Amino acid sequence: MCISIKGRNAKENDFLKIGQFHTFEIELETRLTIIKEEWALYEINLLKQISQDEDGVEIAAMVME
């Protein structure tokens, strides 16, 4: 079981030009690290909220610009 993450490339690299689409898959139980230079307070609070297990949520999604 996995989740597919799709989006548009915002910064050119060796593999994609700006504006090209990318897709990658994350398998169940895989740790994901998101690196972002600046985080808005609402983004940090949303990540904290969806990472808590107390609500019994099995899946969460966060959409960012």
C-alpha positions as a Markdown table, in Angstrom:
| # | Residue | x | y | z |
|---|---|---|---|---|
| 1 | Met | 0.0 | 0.0 | 0.0 |
| 2 | Cys | 1.3 | 3.5 | -0.9 |
| 3 | Ile | 0.4 | 7.1 | -1.4 |
| 4 | Ser | 1.2 | 9.0 | -4.6 |
| 5 | Ile | 2.3 | 12.6 | -4.3 |
| 6 | Lys | 2.0 | 14.7 | -7.4 |
| 7 | Gly | 2.8 | 18.3 | -8.0 |
| 8 | Arg | 4.5 | 20.9 | -10.2 |
| 9 | Asn | 8.2 | 21.6 | -9.9 |
| 10 | Ala | 8.9 | 25.0 | -8.5 |
| 11 | Lys | 12.7 | 24.9 | -8.7 |
| 12 | Glu | 14.7 | 23.6 | -11.7 |
| 13 | Asn | 17.0 | 20.7 | -11.1 |
| 14 | Asp | 18.9 | 18.1 | -13.0 |
| 15 | Phe | 15.7 | 16.1 | -13.6 |
| 16 | Leu | 12.9 | 18.6 | -14.1 |
| 17 | Lys | 12.5 | 22.1 | -15.4 |
| 18 | Ile | 10.3 | 24.7 | -13.7 |
| 19 | Gly | 6.6 | 23.9 | -14.2 |
| 20 | Gln | 7.0 | 20.2 | -15.1 |
| 21 | Phe | 4.9 | 17.7 | -13.1 |
| 22 | His | 6.5 | 15.2 | -10.8 |
| 23 | Thr | 5.1 | 12.1 | -9.0 |
| 24 | Phe | 6.5 | 9.9 | -6.4 |
| 25 | Glu | 5.2 | 7.2 | -4.1 |
| 26 | Ile | 5.6 | 6.7 | -0.4 |
| 27 | Glu | 5.0 | 3.2 | 0.9 |
| 28 | Leu | 3.2 | 2.5 | 4.2 |
| 29 | Glu | 5.4 | 2.9 | 7.3 |
| 30 | Thr | 8.0 | 5.0 | 5.4 |
| 31 | Arg | 9.3 | 8.0 | 7.2 |
| 32 | Leu | 8.9 | 11.3 | 5.3 |
| 33 | Thr | 11.0 | 14.4 | 6.0 |
| 34 | Ile | 9.9 | 17.7 | 4.5 |
| 35 | Ile | 12.5 | 20.4 | 4.3 |
| 36 | Lys | 11.3 | 23.9 | 3.8 |
| 37 | Glu | 13.2 | 27.1 | 4.6 |
| 38 | Glu | 10.3 | 29.1 | 6.1 |
| 39 | Trp | 7.2 | 27.8 | 7.7 |
| 40 | Ala | 4.1 | 29.8 | 8.4 |
| 41 | Leu | 2.7 | 29.3 | 11.9 |
| 42 | Tyr | -0.6 | 27.8 | 10.5 |
| 43 | Glu | 1.5 | 25.2 | 8.6 |
| 44 | Ile | 3.4 | 24.2 | 11.7 |
| 45 | Asn | 0.1 | 23.9 | 13.7 |
| 46 | Leu | -1.6 | 21.9 | 11.0 |
| 47 | Leu | 1.4 | 19.4 | 10.9 |
| 48 | Lys | 1.2 | 19.1 | 14.7 |
| 49 | Gln | -2.5 | 18.5 | 14.6 |
| 50 | Ile | -2.5 | 15.8 | 11.9 |
| 51 | Ser | 0.4 | 14.0 | 13.5 |
| 52 | Gln | -1.4 | 13.3 | 16.8 |
| 53 | Asp | -2.8 | 9.8 | 17.1 |
| 54 | Glu | -5.5 | 10.7 | 19.7 |
| 55 | Asp | -8.2 | 11.2 | 17.1 |
| 56 | Gly | -7.7 | 7.7 | 15.6 |
| 57 | Val | -7.2 | 9.1 | 12.1 |
| 58 | Glu | -5.6 | 6.6 | 9.8 |
| 59 | Ile | -4.8 | 8.9 | 6.9 |
| 60 | Ala | -4.2 | 12.7 | 6.6 |
| 61 | Ala | -3.5 | 15.0 | 3.7 |
| 62 | Met | -1.9 | 18.4 | 3.6 |
| 63 | Val | -1.9 | 20.5 | 0.5 |
| 64 | Met | 0.7 | 23.3 | 0.3 |
| 65 | Glu | 1.5 | 25.9 | -2.4 |
